[in-house]
Amino acid sequence: MRVRRGSIQLKPLKDRLVEFAANARKTADELPPGARRDEALRKARQADAAAHIDAWENSSGLQTPK
């Protein structure tokens, strides 16, 4: 049987998402208007939304289901 070896993440998910969004925006700024630029901006917005959801999910105010 094979053993799965996971990797240890050195940065929290929120930090990785924010960094990814910044890189996607930088890439989009360098591209001419078109489909590739729109795709980069869409990915940046998705990463921002995911970071926001992660922050909400890990907040202390979130209650467990009853």
Rosetta blueprint (number, residue, H / E / L):
1 M L
2 R L
3 V L
4 R L
5 R L
6 G L
7 S L
8 I L
9 Q L
10 L L
11 K L
12 P L
13 L H
14 K H
15 D H
16 R H
17 L H
18 V H
19 E H
20 F H
21 A H
22 A H
23 N H
24 A H
25 R H
26 K H
27 T H
28 A H
29 D H
30 E H
31 L L
32 P L
33 P L
34 G L
35 A H
36 R H
37 R H
38 D H
39 E H
40 A H
41 L H
42 R H
43 K H
44 A H
45 R H
46 Q H
47 A H
48 D H
49 A H
50 A H
51 A H
52 H H
53 I H
54 D H
55 A H
56 W H
57 E H
58 N L
59 S L
60 S L
61 G L
62 L L
63 Q L
64 T L
65 P L
66 K L
